[in-house]
């Protein structure tokens, strides 16, 4: 399966959340699906990591409410630095109006929005859809 573009092992997902239990949950779910997962507990280094020429990040799962730089500031900075081709999923515990959610989803690289608590099966399914991959998990017998 190596070298196959549908292989999730060739894809790296960056999870940015200040809640360690969320980082653990998302990382476990993504790794079980076959993806490589990177995690950051704050937004301070996201732009630096993603905009490097050697960046291997294929998708970002970004919490809106982060200490220091929030998700919106990171999103705008990524766009300003030419990283608009990297798909981003926004996650938040904050209650947002439908209009605010639609505004977020209208951003060039925002591909989906998830309200916490996030259904990790739905999240994993959407990651596969956006990246064109197929789960590496063995189907239940």
C-alpha positions, 0 to 999 in steps of 0.5 A: 500500500506504500506509495498509494495516494489513498494511503493515510500513512502518507498524510500528516494531520496537525491538531492544535488544541490547548486541551490535552484530553482533546489532543489525546483523543484526536491523535488516537483516532487519527493514528487508528485511521492510519494518519500521522498526527502532530500536536500543538497545545497552542497556536504560537508555532502553527504558522512557523511549522506550516509555512516552512518549505519542508512542511509535511502538514496535509490538514489542520484541526484547529481549536478556535479558543486558544491561549495567546493567538486564537484560531481566527488569528492563526487562520488569517496569518496562514492565509496571509503567508500563502498557506491557503491550500492546506485544508483546515477543520475548525473545532470549538466548544464555544456556541456560535450562531449559524451565521458565524459558522457559515462565515468561518466555512466561507474562508478559503481553506476552512473545509469543515466545522465541528462543535465540541464534543466532537464525534471522532468517527465523523471527524475521521470520515471527513478527514478521509473525504478531504484528503482522498484517503481510505482508512487503514483500519481493519474492518470488524469481522 
